[in-house]
Amino acid sequence: MTFSFKAFFPAAALVIGLTLPAMAQEAATEAAVTPTPAYMAIGPADAKVTIVEYASFTCPHCANFHAAVFKPLKADYIDTGKVRFEFREVYFDRYGLWASMMARCGGELRFFGITDILYTTQQEWAGTDDAGTVVENLKRIGRTVGMEDAAIDTCLNDAGMAEALVAQYQTNSTADGVEGTPTLLINGEKHSNMSYEDLKLIIDPLLAE
């Protein structure tokens, strides 16, 4: 899987500035203003089990995984301190990249709450071919968690952050052999999409060791 800025943003266009002329193009030329960690995580760093999920915000299978697997996993294992969960974005399209940039703009404390909204309302915010409508939908989601429009605009026009996120995605997904989403790494061992019951069958023996 590869992501080309020239393919998604012609002439290496800087994120939204060249695709949505109404937004401030000057902001798109600035260096990254938002930290761009390779992944976002919840759960104790010293947990016995670490689960890494590679996922796209525009992937329907990922939305289903979030509803059917991640939510009970969080309640039963992450919130109880048994499992650490790392979320690593995969970018199939510009909408997924923009969603990631907006979610990260909310900071670590808001990220997983925004992720929940993005997956729960995926068909609503991403179900259009009009890029401007998608941006407005993402801004609306940001507002629901207390973000200001100016801050969201700054993040969405942050070309440096976009380039860093895509570079991290390409490096990490290649190193881990990710070929589709969602892909899970459970204590370093790669697994494809699965039910919550099957996931528990992997986690519980690891916790018992």
Residue frames as a rotation matrix with the C-alpha (Angstrom) as fourth column:
MET 1
0.581 0.814 0.000 0.00
0.814 -0.581 0.000 0.00
0.000 0.000 -1.000 0.00
THR 2
-0.619 -0.785 -0.012 1.35
0.784 -0.619 0.047 3.39
-0.045 0.020 0.999 -0.92
PHE 3
0.562 0.725 -0.397 0.14
0.685 -0.678 -0.268 6.93
-0.463 -0.121 -0.878 -0.58
SER 4
-0.433 -0.703 0.564 1.25
0.897 -0.395 0.196 9.51
0.085 0.591 0.802 -3.10
PHE 5
-0.241 0.316 -0.918 0.81
0.333 -0.861 -0.384 13.20
-0.912 -0.398 0.102 -2.46
LYS 6
-0.855 -0.105 -0.507 0.90
-0.398 -0.494 0.773 13.76
-0.332 0.863 0.381 -6.20
ALA 7
-0.796 0.599 -0.081 -1.95
0.406 0.629 0.663 11.31
0.448 0.495 -0.744 -6.67
PHE 8
-0.035 0.831 -0.555 -4.17
0.999 0.028 -0.022 12.70
-0.003 -0.556 -0.831 -3.94
PHE 9
0.571 0.121 -0.812 -2.98
0.263 -0.964 0.042 16.30
-0.777 -0.238 -0.583 -4.08
PRO 10
0.730 -0.264 0.630 -1.89
0.668 0.079 -0.740 17.25
0.146 0.961 0.234 -7.65
ALA 11
0.323 -0.744 0.585 1.51
0.043 -0.606 -0.794 18.89
0.946 0.281 -0.164 -8.01
ALA 12
-0.485 -0.467 -0.739 2.29
0.689 0.318 -0.652 17.72
0.539 -0.825 0.167 -4.47
ALA 13
0.031 0.611 0.791 -0.51
-0.095 -0.786 0.611 20.01
0.995 -0.094 0.034 -3.35
LEU 14
-0.880 -0.456 0.130 -0.31
-0.119 -0.054 -0.991 21.00
0.459 -0.888 -0.006 0.27
VAL 15
-0.830 0.541 -0.135 -3.18
0.427 0.462 -0.777 19.15
-0.358 -0.703 -0.615 1.91
ILE 16
0.081 0.995 0.057 -6.34
0.846 -0.038 -0.531 21.23
-0.526 0.091 -0.845 1.64
GLY 17
-0.149 -0.166 -0.975 -5.00
-0.005 -0.986 0.169 24.53
-0.989 0.030 0.146 0.40
LEU 18
-0.824 -0.258 -0.505 -4.82
-0.471 -0.184 0.863 23.50
-0.316 0.948 0.030 -3.26
THR 19
-0.826 0.563 0.012 -7.94
0.493 0.712 0.500 21.35
0.273 0.419 -0.866 -3.29
LEU 20
0.312 0.906 -0.286 -10.18
0.950 -0.291 0.114 23.79
0.020 -0.307 -0.952 -1.43
PRO 21
-0.378 -0.590 0.713 -9.16
0.641 -0.723 -0.258 27.28
0.668 0.359 0.652 -2.60
ALA 22
0.473 0.647 0.598 -11.55
0.029 -0.689 0.724 28.94
0.881 -0.325 -0.345 -0.16
MET 23
0.893 -0.196 -0.405 -9.32
0.439 0.179 0.881 27.93
-0.100 -0.964 0.246 2.73
ALA 24
0.773 -0.598 -0.213 -6.17
-0.536 -0.794 0.286 29.84
-0.340 -0.107 -0.934 3.65
GLN 25
0.861 -0.481 -0.166 -3.40
0.201 0.621 -0.758 28.66
0.467 0.619 0.631 1.36
GLU 26
0.176 -0.836 0.519 -0.78
-0.636 -0.499 -0.588 30.50
0.751 -0.227 -0.620 3.35
ALA 27
0.352 0.007 0.936 -1.40
-0.888 0.317 0.332 28.25
-0.295 -0.948 0.117 6.34
ALA 28
0.984 0.093 0.151 -0.78
-0.044 0.953 -0.301 25.19
-0.172 0.290 0.942 4.19
THR 29
0.561 -0.827 0.001 2.79
0.012 0.006 -1.000 26.27
0.827 0.561 0.013 3.49
GLU 30
0.297 -0.440 0.847 3.77
-0.910 -0.398 0.112 26.47
0.288 -0.805 -0.519 7.14
ALA 31
-0.685 -0.581 -0.441 5.71
-0.355 0.794 -0.494 23.81
0.637 -0.182 -0.749 8.96
ALA 32
-0.067 0.685 -0.726 3.87
0.493 0.655 0.572 21.35
0.867 -0.320 -0.381 11.16
VAL 33
-0.359 0.003 0.933 2.37
-0.631 -0.737 -0.241 23.02
0.688 -0.675 0.267 14.19
THR 34
0.615 0.633 0.471 0.88
-0.785 0.431 0.445 19.90
0.079 -0.643 0.762 15.74
PRO 35
-0.376 -0.767 0.519 2.96
-0.773 0.569 0.281 17.04
-0.511 -0.296 -0.807 17.22
THR 36
0.406 0.492 -0.770 2.79
-0.860 0.490 -0.141 13.94
0.308 0.719 0.623 15.04
PRO 37
-0.279 -0.464 0.841 3.49
-0.710 0.689 0.145 10.84
-0.646 -0.557 -0.522 17.12
ALA 38
-0.867 -0.155 -0.473 3.57
-0.464 0.594 0.657 7.63
0.179 0.789 -0.587 15.10
TYR 39
-0.376 0.788 -0.488 0.54
0.435 0.614 0.658 6.32
0.819 0.035 -0.573 16.95
MET 40
-0.211 0.411 0.887 -1.99
-0.808 -0.584 0.078 7.20
0.550 -0.700 0.455 19.63
ALA 41
-0.516 -0.109 -0.850 -2.32
0.190 0.953 -0.237 4.89
0.836 -0.283 -0.471 22.62
ILE 42
0.202 0.535 0.820 -4.42
-0.862 -0.300 0.408 4.16
0.464 -0.790 0.401 25.67
GLY 43
0.935 0.085 -0.345 -3.80
0.084 0.891 0.446 1.73
0.345 -0.446 0.826 28.48
PRO 44
0.744 -0.662 0.091 -0.74
-0.314 -0.226 0.922 1.27
-0.590 -0.715 -0.376 30.71
ALA 45
0.401 -0.687 -0.607 2.65
-0.880 -0.103 -0.464 1.19
0.256 0.720 -0.645 29.00
ASP 46
-0.655 -0.710 0.259 3.67
-0.756 0.614 -0.228 -1.81
0.002 -0.345 -0.939 31.10
ALA 47
0.408 0.873 0.266 0.57
-0.831 0.476 -0.289 -3.90
-0.379 -0.103 0.920 30.32
LYS 48
-0.187 -0.476 0.859 1.24
-0.173 0.877 0.449 -7.58
-0.967 -0.065 -0.246 29.72
VAL 49
-0.074 0.252 0.965 -0.51
0.896 0.442 -0.046 -7.45
-0.438 0.861 -0.258 26.35
THR 50
-0.416 -0.046 -0.908 -0.12
-0.245 -0.956 0.161 -4.75
-0.875 0.290 0.387 23.71
ILE 51
0.114 0.529 0.841 -2.50
0.820 0.428 -0.380 -4.63
-0.561 0.733 -0.385 20.76
VAL 52
-0.683 -0.316 -0.658 -1.66
-0.148 -0.823 0.549 -2.51
-0.715 0.472 0.516 17.74
GLU 53
0.262 0.788 0.557 -4.45
0.633 0.295 -0.716 -1.80
-0.729 0.540 -0.421 15.27
TYR 54
-0.910 -0.383 -0.158 -3.76
0.098 -0.569 0.817 -0.52
-0.402 0.728 0.555 11.78
ALA 55
-0.066 0.974 0.219 -6.96
0.865 0.165 -0.475 1.09
-0.498 0.158 -0.853 10.52
SER 56
-0.879 -0.080 0.471 -8.37
0.358 -0.761 0.541 3.69
0.315 0.644 0.697 8.17
PHE 57
-0.722 0.630 -0.286 -11.06
-0.081 -0.488 -0.869 6.17
-0.688 -0.604 0.403 9.17
THR 58
-0.171 0.676 -0.717 -12.80
-0.958 -0.285 -0.040 5.56
-0.231 0.680 0.696 5.84
CYS 59
-0.812 -0.182 -0.554 -12.69
-0.341 0.919 0.197 1.74
0.473 0.349 -0.809 6.03
PRO 60
0.190 0.974 0.125 -16.15
-0.765 0.067 0.641 0.18
0.615 -0.217 0.758 6.67
HIS 61
0.379 -0.111 -0.919 -14.57
0.331 0.943 0.023 -2.97
0.864 -0.312 0.394 8.12
CYS 62
-0.719 -0.690 -0.086 -12.67
0.380 -0.286 -0.880 -0.76
0.582 -0.665 0.468 10.58
ALA 63
-0.480 0.646 0.594 -15.91
-0.746 -0.656 0.111 0.94
0.462 -0.390 0.797 11.61
ASN 64
0.552 0.688 -0.471 -17.47
-0.366 0.707 0.604 -2.47
0.749 -0.161 0.643 12.24
PHE 65
-0.057 -0.679 -0.732 -14.40
0.593 0.567 -0.572 -3.55
0.803 -0.467 0.370 14.22
HIS 66
-0.819 -0.265 0.509 -14.62
-0.159 -0.748 -0.644 -0.41
0.552 -0.609 0.570 16.33
ALA 67
-0.053 0.910 0.412 -18.25
-0.892 -0.228 0.390 -1.07
0.449 -0.347 0.823 17.22
ALA 68
0.754 0.507 -0.418 -18.15
-0.366 0.852 0.374 -4.83
0.545 -0.129 0.828 17.70
VAL 69
0.448 -0.679 -0.581 -14.62
0.660 0.690 -0.297 -5.42
0.603 -0.250 0.758 19.00
PHE 70
-0.504 -0.768 0.396 -12.86
0.287 -0.581 -0.761 -2.29
0.815 -0.270 0.514 20.21
LYS 71
-0.019 0.546 0.837 -15.67
-0.649 -0.644 0.405 -1.06
0.761 -0.536 0.366 22.47
PRO 72
0.941 0.333 -0.063 -15.94
-0.169 0.623 0.764 -4.27
0.294 -0.708 0.643 24.54
LEU 73
0.272 -0.925 -0.266 -12.14
0.729 0.378 -0.571 -4.64
0.628 -0.039 0.777 24.42
LYS 74
-0.392 -0.398 0.829 -11.79
-0.117 -0.872 -0.474 -1.18
0.913 -0.283 0.295 25.93
ALA 75
0.389 0.647 0.656 -14.32
-0.746 -0.197 0.636 -1.90
0.541 -0.737 0.406 28.68
ASP 76
0.982 0.130 -0.137 -13.02
-0.049 0.875 0.482 -5.36
0.182 -0.467 0.866 29.59
TYR 77
0.542 -0.837 -0.076 -9.27
0.838 0.545 -0.028 -5.09
0.065 -0.048 0.997 29.07
ILE 78
-0.179 -0.659 0.730 -8.00
0.550 -0.683 -0.482 -1.56
0.816 0.315 0.485 28.37
ASP 79
0.235 0.359 0.903 -9.89
-0.439 -0.790 0.428 0.37
0.867 -0.497 -0.028 31.05
THR 80
0.989 0.138 0.050 -9.02
-0.113 0.497 0.860 -2.34
0.094 -0.857 0.507 33.57
GLY 81
0.449 -0.891 0.072 -5.30
-0.840 -0.393 0.374 -1.95
-0.304 -0.228 -0.925 32.89
LYS 82
0.446 -0.246 0.861 -4.77
0.057 0.967 0.247 -5.39
-0.893 -0.061 0.445 31.35
VAL 83
0.222 -0.258 0.940 -4.10
0.947 0.286 -0.145 -4.29
-0.232 0.923 0.308 27.77
ARG 84
-0.262 -0.316 -0.912 -2.37
-0.045 -0.940 0.338 -1.40
-0.964 0.129 0.233 26.06
PHE 85
0.417 0.512 0.751 -3.91
0.766 0.247 -0.593 -0.38
-0.490 0.822 -0.289 22.74
GLU 86
-0.483 -0.615 -0.623 -2.07
0.037 -0.725 0.688 1.50
-0.875 0.310 0.373 20.00
PHE 87
0.603 0.744 0.287 -3.96
0.430 0.000 -0.903 2.95
-0.672 0.668 -0.321 17.03
ARG 88
-0.541 -0.809 -0.230 -1.99
0.111 -0.340 0.934 3.46
-0.834 0.479 0.273 13.81
GLU 89
0.396 0.780 -0.485 -3.70
-0.341 -0.365 -0.866 5.15
-0.853 0.508 0.121 10.90
VAL 90
-0.495 -0.389 0.777 -3.64
0.634 0.450 0.629 3.82
-0.594 0.804 0.024 7.35
TYR 91
-0.150 0.392 -0.908 -4.35
-0.363 -0.876 -0.318 6.28
-0.920 0.282 0.273 4.54
PHE 92
-0.281 0.176 0.943 -6.23
0.772 0.625 0.113 5.03
-0.570 0.760 -0.312 1.48
ASP 93
0.124 0.460 0.879 -7.58
0.834 -0.528 0.159 8.46
0.538 0.714 -0.449 0.53
ARG 94
-0.656 -0.417 0.629 -7.44
0.137 -0.885 -0.444 12.13
0.742 -0.205 0.638 1.41
TYR 95
0.337 0.836 0.434 -10.64
-0.422 -0.278 0.863 11.97
0.842 -0.474 0.259 3.50
GLY 96
0.751 -0.097 -0.653 -9.00
0.514 0.707 0.486 9.47
0.414 -0.701 0.581 5.84
LEU 97
-0.354 -0.935 -0.014 -5.93
0.805 -0.297 -0.514 11.68
0.476 -0.193 0.858 6.13
TRP 98
-0.419 0.253 0.872 -8.01
-0.232 -0.958 0.167 14.76
0.878 -0.133 0.460 6.90
ALA 99
0.691 0.720 -0.073 -9.98
-0.155 0.245 0.957 12.86
0.706 -0.650 0.281 9.54
SER 100
0.381 -0.648 -0.660 -6.75
0.862 0.507 0.001 11.76
0.334 -0.569 0.751 11.18
MET 101
-0.610 -0.647 0.457 -5.39
0.479 -0.761 -0.438 15.31
0.632 -0.048 0.774 11.18
MET 102
-0.021 0.692 0.722 -8.58
-0.455 -0.650 0.609 16.65
0.890 -0.316 0.329 12.76
ALA 103
0.811 0.346 -0.471 -8.64
0.185 0.613 0.768 13.88
0.555 -0.710 0.433 15.39
ARG 104
0.043 -0.892 -0.449 -5.03
0.948 0.179 -0.265 14.46
0.317 -0.415 0.853 16.33
CYS 105
-0.415 -0.134 0.900 -5.68
0.097 -0.990 -0.102 18.19
0.904 0.045 0.424 16.52
GLY 106
0.597 0.745 0.299 -7.82
-0.274 -0.162 0.948 17.45
0.754 -0.648 0.108 19.57
GLY 107
-0.193 -0.760 0.621 -4.79
-0.931 -0.057 -0.360 16.11
0.309 -0.647 -0.697 21.44
GLU 108
-0.831 -0.260 -0.491 -4.31
-0.168 0.960 -0.225 12.75
0.530 -0.104 -0.842 23.14
LEU 109
-0.850 0.511 0.127 -7.14
-0.069 0.130 -0.989 13.24
-0.522 -0.850 -0.075 25.62
ARG 110
0.029 0.917 -0.397 -9.71
-0.670 -0.277 -0.689 13.81
-0.742 0.286 0.606 22.87
PHE 111
-0.623 -0.394 -0.676 -8.32
-0.780 0.247 0.575 11.51
-0.060 0.885 -0.461 20.18
PHE 112
-0.978 0.207 -0.024 -10.16
0.204 0.974 0.096 8.29
0.043 0.089 -0.995 21.03
GLY 113
-0.255 0.925 -0.283 -13.39
0.294 -0.204 -0.934 10.14
-0.921 -0.321 -0.220 21.68
ILE 114
-0.016 0.180 -0.984 -13.14
-0.795 -0.598 -0.097 11.74
-0.606 0.781 0.152 18.24
THR 115
-0.879 -0.353 -0.320 -12.23
-0.474 0.719 0.508 8.36
0.051 0.599 -0.799 16.76
ASP 116
-0.698 0.685 0.207 -15.44
0.451 0.646 -0.616 6.94
-0.556 -0.337 -0.760 18.21
ILE 117
0.150 0.771 -0.619 -17.48
-0.156 -0.599 -0.785 9.69
-0.976 0.214 0.030 16.55
LEU 118
-0.317 -0.354 -0.880 -15.68
-0.890 -0.208 0.405 9.27
-0.326 0.912 -0.250 13.22
TYR 119
-0.992 -0.074 -0.105 -16.42
-0.106 0.936 0.337 5.57
0.074 0.345 -0.936 13.10
THR 120
-0.512 0.859 0.000 -19.95
0.473 0.282 -0.835 5.82
-0.717 -0.428 -0.551 14.45
THR 121
0.471 0.693 -0.547 -20.86
-0.025 -0.609 -0.793 8.47
-0.882 0.387 -0.269 11.86
GLN 122
-0.508 -0.837 0.202 -18.55
0.175 0.130 0.976 7.31
-0.844 0.531 0.081 9.06
GLN 123
-0.356 0.426 0.831 -21.24
0.930 0.251 0.269 7.11
-0.094 0.869 -0.486 6.38
GLU 124
0.690 0.680 -0.248 -22.52
0.670 -0.730 -0.135 10.55
-0.273 -0.073 -0.959 7.30
TRP 125
0.525 -0.511 -0.681 -19.29
-0.194 -0.851 0.488 12.57
-0.829 -0.124 -0.546 7.21
ALA 126
-0.522 -0.853 -0.023 -17.47
-0.278 0.145 0.950 10.63
-0.806 0.502 -0.313 4.47
GLY 127
-0.228 0.512 0.828 -20.40
0.662 0.705 -0.254 9.62
-0.714 0.490 -0.500 2.25
THR 128
0.835 0.451 -0.316 -19.98
0.090 -0.677 -0.730 12.32
-0.543 0.581 -0.606 -0.38
ASP 129
0.305 -0.729 0.613 -17.72
0.951 0.199 -0.236 13.09
0.050 0.654 0.754 -3.33
ASP 130
0.630 -0.016 0.777 -17.64
0.152 -0.978 -0.143 16.77
0.762 0.208 -0.613 -2.42
ALA 131
-0.231 -0.855 -0.464 -14.41
0.721 0.170 -0.672 17.53
0.653 -0.490 0.577 -0.56
GLY 132
-0.665 0.002 0.747 -15.74
-0.286 -0.925 -0.252 20.79
0.690 -0.381 0.616 0.84
THR 133
0.437 0.888 0.142 -18.68
-0.579 0.157 0.800 19.02
0.688 -0.432 0.583 2.43
VAL 134
0.474 -0.345 -0.810 -16.33
0.561 0.827 -0.024 16.47
0.679 -0.443 0.585 4.02
VAL 135
-0.642 -0.754 0.138 -14.25
0.408 -0.489 -0.771 19.26
0.649 -0.439 0.621 5.54
GLU 136
-0.344 0.594 0.727 -17.35
-0.686 -0.688 0.237 20.93
0.641 -0.417 0.645 6.94
ASN 137
0.678 0.590 -0.439 -18.49
-0.183 0.714 0.676 17.59
0.712 -0.378 0.592 8.34
LEU 138
0.047 -0.758 -0.651 -15.13
0.752 0.456 -0.477 17.07
0.658 -0.466 0.591 10.02
LYS 139
-0.764 -0.298 0.572 -15.22
-0.052 -0.855 -0.515 20.58
0.643 -0.424 0.638 11.46
ARG 140
0.193 0.918 0.348 -18.68
-0.663 -0.139 0.735 19.87
0.723 -0.372 0.582 12.84
ILE 141
0.632 -0.039 -0.774 -17.33
0.400 0.872 0.281 16.79
0.664 -0.487 0.567 14.60
GLY 142
-0.457 -0.885 -0.088 -14.48
0.608 -0.238 -0.757 18.84
0.650 -0.399 0.647 16.01
ARG 143
-0.469 0.350 0.811 -16.90
-0.494 -0.865 0.088 21.38
0.732 -0.360 0.579 17.39
THR 144
0.572 0.780 -0.253 -18.83
-0.239 0.454 0.859 18.66
0.785 -0.430 0.446 19.24
VAL 145
0.461 -0.475 -0.750 -15.73
0.823 0.546 0.159 17.99
0.334 -0.690 0.642 21.38
GLY 146
0.741 -0.016 -0.672 -15.03
0.447 -0.735 0.510 21.66
-0.502 -0.678 -0.537 22.03
MET 147
-0.356 -0.902 0.242 -12.56
0.801 -0.162 0.576 22.51
-0.481 0.400 0.781 19.28
GLU 148
0.205 0.349 -0.914 -12.63
-0.102 -0.922 -0.375 25.97
-0.973 0.170 -0.154 17.69
ASP 149
0.926 0.223 0.305 -12.91
0.271 0.169 -0.948 26.41
-0.263 0.960 0.096 13.92
ALA 150
0.693 -0.710 -0.130 -9.63
-0.704 -0.624 -0.339 28.34
0.159 0.327 -0.932 13.79
ALA 151
-0.085 -0.734 0.674 -7.74
-0.759 0.486 0.434 25.50
-0.646 -0.475 -0.598 15.44
ILE 152
0.370 0.295 0.881 -9.33
0.250 0.882 -0.400 22.92
-0.895 0.368 0.252 13.15
ASP 153
0.999 0.001 -0.048 -8.50
-0.044 -0.354 -0.934 25.00
-0.017 0.935 -0.353 10.06
THR 154
0.342 -0.939 0.048 -4.90
-0.934 -0.333 0.130 25.31
-0.106 -0.090 -0.990 11.21
CYS 155
-0.149 -0.380 0.913 -4.58
-0.372 0.877 0.305 21.57
-0.916 -0.294 -0.272 11.63
LEU 156
0.575 0.468 0.671 -6.29
0.384 0.570 -0.727 20.71
-0.722 0.676 0.148 8.34
ASN 157
0.968 -0.251 -0.010 -3.96
-0.144 -0.521 -0.841 23.09
0.206 0.816 -0.540 6.49
ASP 158
0.448 -0.837 0.315 -0.83
-0.686 -0.095 0.722 21.79
-0.574 -0.540 -0.616 8.22
ALA 159
0.730 -0.183 -0.659 1.15
-0.531 0.455 -0.715 20.31
0.431 0.871 0.235 5.33
GLY 160
-0.341 -0.933 0.117 4.05
-0.788 0.216 -0.577 19.39
0.513 -0.289 -0.808 7.58
MET 161
-0.312 0.310 0.898 1.82
-0.713 0.549 -0.437 17.28
-0.628 -0.776 0.050 9.78
ALA 162
0.754 0.641 -0.141 0.23
-0.554 0.507 -0.660 15.60
-0.352 0.576 0.738 6.74
GLU 163
0.395 -0.688 -0.609 3.60
-0.611 0.298 -0.734 14.68
0.686 0.662 -0.303 5.30
ALA 164
-0.576 -0.627 0.525 4.82
-0.801 0.304 -0.516 13.37
0.163 -0.717 -0.677 8.65
LEU 165
0.067 0.701 0.710 1.71
-0.686 0.549 -0.477 11.24
-0.725 -0.455 0.517 9.15
VAL 166
0.872 0.270 -0.408 1.94
-0.489 0.498 -0.716 9.73
0.010 0.824 0.566 5.68
ALA 167
0.011 -0.952 -0.307 5.67
-0.698 0.212 -0.684 9.04
0.716 0.222 -0.662 6.07
GLN 168
-0.547 -0.167 0.821 5.04
-0.797 0.406 -0.448 7.31
-0.258 -0.899 -0.355 9.41
TYR 169
0.492 0.815 0.305 2.22
-0.602 0.572 -0.557 5.26
-0.629 0.090 0.772 7.91
GLN 170
0.727 -0.237 -0.644 4.37
-0.537 0.387 -0.749 4.12
0.427 0.891 0.154 5.00
THR 171
-0.335 -0.940 0.056 7.34
-0.741 0.226 -0.633 3.23
0.582 -0.254 -0.772 7.21
ASN 172
-0.502 0.147 0.852 5.38
-0.748 0.421 -0.514 1.41
-0.435 -0.895 -0.101 9.91
SER 173
0.572 0.808 0.140 2.95
-0.608 0.533 -0.588 -0.45
-0.550 0.252 0.797 7.66
THR 174
0.511 -0.488 -0.708 5.79
-0.599 0.389 -0.700 -1.67
0.617 0.781 -0.093 5.46
ALA 175
-0.547 -0.784 0.295 7.82
-0.741 0.289 -0.606 -2.82
0.390 -0.550 -0.739 8.46
ASP 176
-0.494 0.435 0.753 4.84
-0.561 0.503 -0.658 -4.70
-0.664 -0.747 -0.005 9.89
GLY 177
-0.994 0.030 0.103 3.69
0.097 0.661 0.744 -6.15
-0.046 0.750 -0.660 6.56
VAL 178
-0.325 0.931 -0.169 0.25
0.025 -0.170 -0.985 -4.54
-0.945 -0.324 0.032 6.66
GLU 179
-0.971 -0.012 0.240 -1.78
0.235 0.163 0.958 -5.41
-0.051 0.986 -0.156 3.56
GLY 180
-0.259 0.937 0.236 -5.32
0.329 -0.144 0.933 -4.53
0.908 0.319 -0.271 4.63
THR 181
-0.888 0.016 0.460 -7.39
-0.400 -0.523 -0.753 -3.01
0.228 -0.852 0.470 7.39
PRO 182
0.652 -0.453 0.608 -8.00
-0.756 -0.446 0.479 -3.65
0.054 -0.772 -0.633 10.12
THR 183
0.271 -0.656 -0.704 -4.74
0.125 0.749 -0.650 -5.47
0.954 0.089 0.285 10.87
LEU 184
0.901 0.069 0.427 -3.82
-0.409 -0.191 0.892 -6.34
0.143 -0.979 -0.144 14.45
LEU 185
-0.155 -0.919 -0.363 -0.46
-0.141 0.384 -0.912 -6.96
0.978 -0.090 -0.189 16.09
ILE 186
0.859 0.436 0.268 -0.91
-0.348 0.116 0.930 -8.73
0.374 -0.893 0.251 19.40
ASN 187
0.609 -0.756 0.240 2.37
-0.224 0.127 0.966 -8.73
-0.761 -0.643 -0.092 21.31
GLY 188
-0.280 -0.811 -0.513 4.04
-0.660 -0.226 0.717 -8.43
-0.698 0.539 -0.472 17.92
GLU 189
-0.769 0.040 0.638 2.18
0.354 0.857 0.374 -11.25
-0.532 0.514 -0.673 16.17
LYS 190
-0.814 0.410 -0.412 0.12
-0.575 -0.674 0.464 -10.21
-0.088 0.614 0.784 13.15
HIS 191
-0.583 0.732 0.351 -3.58
0.560 0.676 -0.480 -11.08
-0.589 -0.084 -0.804 12.88
SER 192
-0.810 0.420 0.409 -6.35
0.202 -0.455 0.867 -10.14
0.550 0.786 0.284 10.48
ASN 193
-0.408 0.756 0.511 -9.80
-0.809 -0.559 0.181 -8.89
0.423 -0.339 0.840 11.38
MET 194
-0.735 0.158 -0.660 -11.60
0.311 0.943 -0.121 -11.08
0.603 -0.294 -0.741 13.91
SER 195
0.388 0.917 0.091 -14.55
0.167 -0.167 0.972 -11.24
0.906 -0.362 -0.218 16.28
TYR 196
0.163 -0.269 0.949 -14.31
-0.864 -0.503 0.006 -10.17
0.476 -0.821 -0.315 19.90
GLU 197
0.874 0.203 0.442 -14.71
-0.410 0.796 0.445 -13.78
-0.261 -0.570 0.779 21.01
ASP 198
0.766 -0.643 0.020 -11.74
0.522 0.603 -0.603 -14.86
0.375 0.472 0.798 18.88
LEU 199
0.164 -0.714 0.680 -9.68
-0.246 -0.698 -0.673 -11.92
0.955 -0.057 -0.291 20.14
LYS 200
0.494 0.085 0.866 -10.34
-0.865 -0.050 0.498 -12.94
0.085 -0.995 0.049 23.74
LEU 201
0.988 -0.119 0.101 -9.08
0.111 0.990 0.085 -16.44
-0.111 -0.072 0.991 22.95
ILE 202
0.332 -0.917 0.221 -5.73
0.493 -0.031 -0.869 -14.88
0.804 0.398 0.442 22.06
ILE 203
0.067 -0.298 0.952 -5.57
-0.496 -0.838 -0.228 -12.33
0.866 -0.457 -0.204 24.85
ASP 204
0.776 0.384 0.501 -6.54
-0.600 0.202 0.774 -14.46
0.196 -0.901 0.387 27.84
PRO 205
0.829 -0.524 -0.196 -3.73
0.543 0.837 0.062 -17.06
0.132 -0.158 0.979 27.50
LEU 206
-0.004 -0.852 0.524 -1.19
0.420 -0.477 -0.772 -14.24
0.908 0.217 0.359 27.15
LEU 207
0.185 0.155 0.971 -2.47
-0.673 -0.700 0.240 -12.63
0.716 -0.698 -0.025 30.33
ALA 208
0.948 0.258 0.185 -2.26
-0.313 0.658 0.685 -15.99
0.055 -0.707 0.705 32.13
GLU 209
0.514 -0.815 -0.266 1.41
0.375 0.493 -0.785 -16.56
0.771 0.304 0.559 31.27
